[in-house]
């Protein structure tokens, strides 16, 4: 299930489960140009962090990737 939230200039897509919030955010190139865009999920099955580190992120927390585009603020 995907839900869209618009709050204080942010466009946030909310998911129950994704492989990775960062890989999910890349699926929306048309939204990356927005000033504030993010992806939020309850669970990641193939999360990717700094330096390519990988981990699973179990349900019970929230996981968020975001882009702030300074050219559109």
N, C-alpha and C positions, 0 to 999 in steps of 0.2 A: 504494500500500500504506500502511495506517495501522497503527501500533503504539501501544499504551498502555504508559506506564512510570509506576510509582508508586514514589517514592523520597523518604524524609524528609518526608512530608506533601505533596509535590508530585504533582499529576496532570498528566502531560505526554503530549500526543499528538504522535507522530513521523511525518513524511511524507517521501517521496522528493522530491516536487515539489508546490508550491502556487503560486497566483497571488501571494498575500501572506500572511505569517503573521498579520498583524493582521486581515485580512479573514477568515481562517480561524478565528481565535479567536472572532470574533463569531457564528459559526455554532453555538456551543455555549453559549447563554445559561444553561442549567441548570448548567453547570460554572463559569461566571464567579462564582457565589456561593461556590465553594469558597475556602478560605483561600489556596491556592497553585495556580494553573492556568497551563499554558503550552503553546505550539505550537512545535515544532522542525521544521525542514525542511532538506534538503540543497540545495535550489534554490528560488528565487522567480522567477516570470516577470513579475510586475507589482508589485514591492515598493513600499511607500509609507512615507515617512519623515516627519520633522518638517516642518511647514508644507506638507504635501501633496507634497513632493518625491518623484518616482518614479524607479525604477531597476530594472534587471534584475540579479539576483544569481546568477551562474553556479554550477554544481556545483563542489564543491571546498572549500567552506567550510560553516559551518552558520549558520542564520538563526533567531532565536528571539524570540517575543513572549510576554510573561507578564503576569499580573495577580496582585497580592497584595491580598487583601481583608482589611483590618484588622479588620472587624467579626466575622470568623470565625476569628481566630487564637487 
